[in-house]
Amino acid sequence: MAELHADGLIEVLSRAQELEGHLSPALLRHVARRLRLPPSRVLGTASFYHLFRFTPPAAHSCLVCTGTACHVQGAAALLAALQREPLAQWGIELGTVRCVGTCSGAPLLVVDGRVWNHSSGATAVADLRRLMP
Amino acid sequence: MSTAATAMLRVCTAAGCRSRGGEQLRRHCATAATEAATEAATEAMAAGAPPLRVKGVGCLGPCSDGPLLAVDAEDTTRLFGFAADQASGRARAERVAAGLQQRLRATGSAPAGAELGTWRPPGAHLIPADDPFLALQRRLVLERCGLIDPGELDDALAAGAYRQLRAVLEQDDPAAVIAAVQRSGLRGRGGAAYPTGLKWQAVAAMAGQRKLVVCNGDEGDPGAFMDRTVLEGDPHGVLEGMAIAALAVGADHGFVYVRAEYPLAIARVRRAIAQAQRRGWLGTAIGGSRHGFDVEVRVGAGAYVCGEETALIHSIEGRRGTPRPRPPYPAERGAFGLPTLINNVETFANIPVLLRLGCEVYGRGTKVFSLTGPVRRGGVLEVPLGTSLRTIVETMGGGSASGRPIKAVQTGGPSGGCVPASALDVPVDDASLRALGTLLGSGGLVVLDAGTDMVDLAAFFMAFSREESCGKCIPCRCGTVQLELLLRKLLARRGTAADLAELERLCAVVSSASLCGLGQSAPRPLLSTLRHFRPEYTALLNAEAGQPQAVQP
């Protein structure tokens, strides 16, 4: 369908972020030039979606699932416990995700793309500490 | 020894069991089976029998017991879980594989698997076939899910995939296909429950050289993972349904839109498309006919609103996923301005089934649910439409696992509401649930126990809608913010009766004035909890607030 529009923009941005870790201003300008799109259209699309990021990621990512099943089984307490730890100093970026659809392990974390089931604040902190080099 | 030839281990490697070490378990078992076969062959100084087949399959159902392992031997199937097993994924996989190898060695030169009829994987517990979770299901959409290797087209073909597409191609009568879908009474399974046949007819009636078919796999409701299960477990069933739809409405191109949070589903759909193309079930001249149908995968980038069809269309076009007013409906002007048929994953997966069974046997059809929250047995199940919620939650799910009684069941995600425990006998179909102030939605059921604070839950959903509001229309963009603030004010015990009245008034504005389904239904979790659990709201009211505060000396 490429003949109809520069419709592959989201795919291009996803791939670019996969390769570079984040979407820098230079990268966004490059995408705009190559797809012959105004920069506003490229940035406008990129900034709409949660998964695109404009700053480099930390070495590790830790996402607390805040879906419904996790929420009613203690996700807020888990998130609060992790927020009290100096995760940034350990090279871990803390974030949230709205349900990865494996709710039988609630409350859960997604650490570097892997699901950690039935996480509690204490065990999660201990396990995250081990990620430090 | 015909039974031995069919002996097999099926290990669930879908996302739920994978997070519990399912893939590790499959790998170790496969290695053990190969080694045992090689040893047997060496001893017999012969080529030997092929090793026991160890297959990675899609969802086997009760995810809470995972990783799940099915043993097929001597004409019976036994399903095992490891719910009580505290070992790490690796330790468990090694232990089970060692047990398997030992048993296979004992079998000696007999065909692999002949002795597995009584084998119990070490550390596993049996989930009997007559367990209500399994016995009360009617698996139509999920018929092949858990049986076939979703990465192997031959496996799917042997189990009947693309047979209905072939029949439809041979018959070459699009009107008859649409008539059959209409007669079946099938309604969209994504939440809106619009009659599928009507939608197909509308797209088929559009003039134009090119039309599109879009599969909505942007399953965004938290706590819902039916579509993930179908895409991961039997992607060919969905592709077959799409191809039949394309033929019926005269489309030549399709998109499967999958949310980025489902990497395994994306990989499996991509692989399935490539395999189907190679074998001529997709592409030009499918099945040797004059019809062509190509499918592309489009991956979302994290935006709940993209599950709304006009937003999804914009996202497919590579734009911001904002909805637009309808009409024109996508049937008239969809992606790239072309007439577009949009159906949900489960809806497409229903098509080959209902064509095969015929309307009589198909009946009202089924609905796939994901059962989560503090229940004894949770996971994915498919039941006849109209099964009572009590049957699903208490009989199949085994009731509360937390020791506290069940308080309510949340259905329909952020667009739905709660069914209080007193109304659990409601049959699950869209009309019955709407009468209770909630909706069937896409099929996520979250069980809530007596420990759940319903006002907090309403605030949770409002925060979700506020975060996911695209910002295009004011009632939704500003209304969700104000509604959440009012809820937080109540939760902080600073709210008054006037705030509660304002909350209800604003709900009416947001639901009636918002542009798309996200805003229109954002107040529903609040209104539903207010309707069934009003005392929890009034208990939070602060009579003093708003009055002049006494000055402390």
Interface residues (C-beta under 8 A of the other chain):
Chain A: M1 L4 H5 A6 D7 G8 L9 I10 E11 L13 S14 R41 G44 T45 F48 Y49 H50 L51 F52 T66 G67 T68 A69 C70 H71 V72 Q73 V97 R98 C99 V100 G101 T102 C103 S104 G105 A106 L108 G113 R114 V115 N117
Chain B: A15 G16 R18 S19 R20 C63 S64 G66 E219 G220 D221 P222 G223 A224 F225 R228 H253 A260 E261 Y262 P263 E296 R298 V299 G300 A301 G302 A303 Y304 S315 I316 E317 G318 R319 R320 G321 T322 F336 S370 T372 G373 P374 G378 G379 Q410 G413 G444 V446 L448 D449 T452 L457 F460 F461 F464 E468 C470
